[in-house]
Amino acid sequence: MAAVVVIGSGFAGLWAALGAARRLDDLAVPPGTVDITMLSATPFHDIRVRNYEADLSDSRIPLADLLDPVGVAHVATEVTAIDTDTRTVTAAGGTTYCYDRLVLASGSQLVKPAVEGLREFGFDVDTHDGAVALQQHLRELAAGRATPASATVVVVGAGLTGIETACELPNRLHALFSRHQITGRVVLVDRNEVGSDMGASALPVIVKALSDNGIEIRTGVYVTVVSERGVLLSSGEQLEAATVVWCAGMRASPLTEQLPVVRDAAGRLPVDDYLRVVGIPAVFAAGDVAAARMDDRHLSVMSCQHGRPMGRYAGYNVVSDLLEEPMLALRIPWYVTVLDLGPAGAVYTEGWQRTVVSQGMQAKATKQIINTRRIYPPLTGNRADLLAAAAPELQARP
Ligand SMILES: Cc1cc2nc3c(=O)[nH]c(=O)nc-3n(C[C@H](O)[C@H](O)[C@H](O)COP(=O)(O)OP(=O)(O)OC[C@H]3O[C@@H](n4cnc5c(N)ncnc54)[C@H](O)[C@@H]3O)c2cc1C
């Protein structure tokens, strides 16, 4: 029996596994011919883009509900090594898995720099567990003898994740601390300007939303020390805050270092139009671990917007390649950004220049459809629904 192994169960990994199962089904490959196994650190498909939200109760979907109906095996384990010569993957505990074709979809990670106290006292919204730990910490602060510092959060990094996190916090703090008659305080800190990569069209909308949400801004400064009581900024300012959320700096999964290729500045692997890692036979990569060409001028960005189609195409192609069937090239002719701005609504941009198309509550409605419906797999447990959703087709713009 031939083996396809998929590493990761996020937006790219899930859709790669379902896409591969769909392609086997398309080709009427008899059962027992090709085995698909997903290895992932958790037994869940996490809707990671929702981690800035307060309520994460429906943002984690058991893999069994998604993969069992289509016959994809899944093992909750952390992969530690990939050997492309012997075509084996080693997981925690030393178990090895042989592959005929591999899809690497182990995503990205927040990089926490060596700032004093950050690892000990800093929170993040990078993973489901991180986001739950943050919410639990805020609840504990509110349950105790609350002070203004307990209701103060410093968010570090004014990129997309930092802005969404900061904008969501005032309401969360109000819900937790208003009974103490304490008003929440949110301070957004960055070395650069706020939303510096959001472009001239969207920036004024973002700046106004931050102001309307009462968020304080400190730019042109960096954090030098994090402690239980707050942060010290390079300007010498001490912010009294019981909570620091680090949102600055993403890097591709360290598993990319296992492949003998030159990676880009974010640690991503070069892939061709079929999502094959350039120069490495039998290995495909999708999502945040891969830099794929989206059109003649732009590479993919680390996003679920690109990760999901990359996964579907990688799944289709990995089986096609294995069975010597034609593969499909991936190109995505449109790019959008939909940034949640909390009570101020959202901003929806189109194009790589990020031209604002809608804002306020109209854009917020689009964001909510994306976060709660558009990016979810079918939850019916039905094989036909899951395979249909894995078609290697591009969704229309949201
Ligand atoms: C708060 C937040 C908001 C975001 N908002 C947006 C947004 O609005 N729009 C957008 O397009 N993108 C957004 N993103 C980015 C988006 O979440 C990522 O680009 C996307 O999750 C990438 O998908 P992926 O499948 O490549 O990786 P991931 O979703 O990170 O999945 C990686 C998978 O690999 C597994 N894994 C990792 N290492 C190992 C290992 N060693 N062994 C086994 N398994 C492993 C993980 O458990 C996980 O299942 C946001 C991200 C965050 C954190």
The ligand as an SDF file (V2000), in Angstrom:
LIG
                    3D

 53 58  0  0  0  0  0  0  0  0999 V2000
   -5.0920   35.8050   15.9900 C   0  0  0  0  0  0  0  0  0  0  0  0
   -4.8690   35.5100   14.5380 C   0  0  0  0  0  0  0  0  0  0  0  0
   -5.7000   36.1080   13.5890 C   0  0  0  0  0  0  0  0  0  0  0  0
   -5.5070   35.8290   12.2310 C   0  0  0  0  0  0  0  0  0  0  0  0
   -6.3400   36.4250   11.3350 N   0  0  0  0  0  0  0  0  0  0  0  0
   -6.2470   36.0920   10.0340 C   0  0  0  0  0  0  0  0  0  0  0  0
   -7.1960   36.6130    9.0940 C   0  0  0  0  0  0  0  0  0  0  0  0
   -8.0680   37.4220    9.4280 O   0  0  0  0  0  0  0  0  0  0  0  0
   -7.0920   36.2080    7.7980 N   0  0  0  0  0  0  0  0  0  0  0  0
   -6.1320   35.3200    7.3890 C   0  0  0  0  0  0  0  0  0  0  0  0
   -6.1260   34.9660    6.2080 O   0  0  0  0  0  0  0  0  0  0  0  0
   -5.2180   34.8130    8.2550 N   0  0  0  0  0  0  0  0  0  0  0  0
   -5.2570   35.1900    9.5670 C   0  0  0  0  0  0  0  0  0  0  0  0
   -4.3490   34.6610   10.4640 N   0  0  0  0  0  0  0  0  0  0  0  0
   -3.2700   33.7980    9.9730 C   0  0  0  0  0  0  0  0  0  0  0  0
   -3.7640   32.3690    9.8200 C   0  0  0  0  0  0  0  0  0  0  0  0
   -4.2900   31.8950   11.0180 O   0  0  0  0  0  0  0  0  0  0  0  0
   -2.6000   31.4660    9.3890 C   0  0  0  0  0  0  0  0  0  0  0  0
   -2.0090   32.0140    8.2450 O   0  0  0  0  0  0  0  0  0  0  0  0
   -3.1450   30.0780    9.1020 C   0  0  0  0  0  0  0  0  0  0  0  0
   -3.5720   29.4860   10.2970 O   0  0  0  0  0  0  0  0  0  0  0  0
   -2.0880   29.2050    8.4130 C   0  0  0  0  0  0  0  0  0  0  0  0
   -2.6140   27.9290    8.1940 O   0  0  0  0  0  0  0  0  0  0  0  0
   -1.6530   26.6500    8.2430 P   0  0  0  0  0  0  0  0  0  0  0  0
   -2.5110   25.4720    8.0530 O   0  0  0  0  0  0  0  0  0  0  0  0
   -0.4920   26.8890    7.3610 O   0  0  0  0  0  0  0  0  0  0  0  0
   -1.0790   26.6650    9.7260 O   0  0  0  0  0  0  0  0  0  0  0  0
   -1.8080   26.5090   11.1200 P   0  0  0  0  0  0  0  0  0  0  0  0
   -3.2310   26.9240   11.0380 O   0  0  0  0  0  0  0  0  0  0  0  0
   -0.9290   27.1950   12.0860 O   0  0  0  0  0  0  0  0  0  0  0  0
   -1.7660   24.9590   11.3960 O   0  0  0  0  0  0  0  0  0  0  0  0
   -0.5460   24.2930   11.6300 C   0  0  0  0  0  0  0  0  0  0  0  0
   -0.8450   22.8990   12.0880 C   0  0  0  0  0  0  0  0  0  0  0  0
    0.3740   22.1660   12.2080 O   0  0  0  0  0  0  0  0  0  0  0  0
    0.4360   21.5180   13.4540 C   0  0  0  0  0  0  0  0  0  0  0  0
    1.8510   21.3970   13.8060 N   0  0  0  0  0  0  0  0  0  0  0  0
    2.7470   22.3840   13.9610 C   0  0  0  0  0  0  0  0  0  0  0  0
    3.9590   21.8670   14.2550 N   0  0  0  0  0  0  0  0  0  0  0  0
    3.8060   20.5140   14.2660 C   0  0  0  0  0  0  0  0  0  0  0  0
    4.6780   19.4190   14.5060 C   0  0  0  0  0  0  0  0  0  0  0  0
    5.9710   19.6120   14.7950 N   0  0  0  0  0  0  0  0  0  0  0  0
    4.1820   18.1800   14.4690 N   0  0  0  0  0  0  0  0  0  0  0  0
    2.8670   17.9600   14.1870 C   0  0  0  0  0  0  0  0  0  0  0  0
    2.0060   18.9660   13.9450 N   0  0  0  0  0  0  0  0  0  0  0  0
    2.4590   20.2240   13.9810 C   0  0  0  0  0  0  0  0  0  0  0  0
   -0.3770   22.4270   14.3690 C   0  0  0  0  0  0  0  0  0  0  0  0
   -0.8370   21.7260   15.5000 O   0  0  0  0  0  0  0  0  0  0  0  0
   -1.5150   22.8150   13.4350 C   0  0  0  0  0  0  0  0  0  0  0  0
   -2.4820   21.7970   13.3770 O   0  0  0  0  0  0  0  0  0  0  0  0
   -4.4800   34.9440   11.8280 C   0  0  0  0  0  0  0  0  0  0  0  0
   -3.6350   34.3560   12.7710 C   0  0  0  0  0  0  0  0  0  0  0  0
   -3.8150   34.6320   14.1140 C   0  0  0  0  0  0  0  0  0  0  0  0
   -2.9170   33.9820   15.1430 C   0  0  0  0  0  0  0  0  0  0  0  0
  1  2  1  0
  2  3  1  0
  2 52  2  0
  3  4  2  0
  4  5  1  0
  4 50  1  0
  5  6  2  0
  6  7  1  0
  6 13  1  0
  7  8  2  0
  7  9  1  0
  9 10  1  0
 10 11  2  0
 10 12  1  0
 12 13  2  0
 13 14  1  0
 14 15  1  0
 14 50  1  0
 15 16  1  0
 16 17  1  0
 16 18  1  0
 18 19  1  0
 18 20  1  0
 20 21  1  0
 20 22  1  0
 22 23  1  0
 23 24  1  0
 24 25  2  0
 24 26  1  0
 24 27  1  0
 27 28  1  0
 28 29  2  0
 28 30  1  0
 28 31  1  0
 31 32  1  0
 32 33  1  0
 33 34  1  0
 33 48  1  0
 34 35  1  0
 35 36  1  0
 35 46  1  0
 36 37  1  0
 36 45  1  0
 37 38  2  0
 38 39  1  0
 39 40  1  0
 39 45  2  0
 40 41  1  0
 40 42  2  0
 42 43  1  0
 43 44  2  0
 44 45  1  0
 46 47  1  0
 46 48  1  0
 48 49  1  0
 50 51  2  0
 51 52  1  0
 52 53  1  0
M  END
$$$$
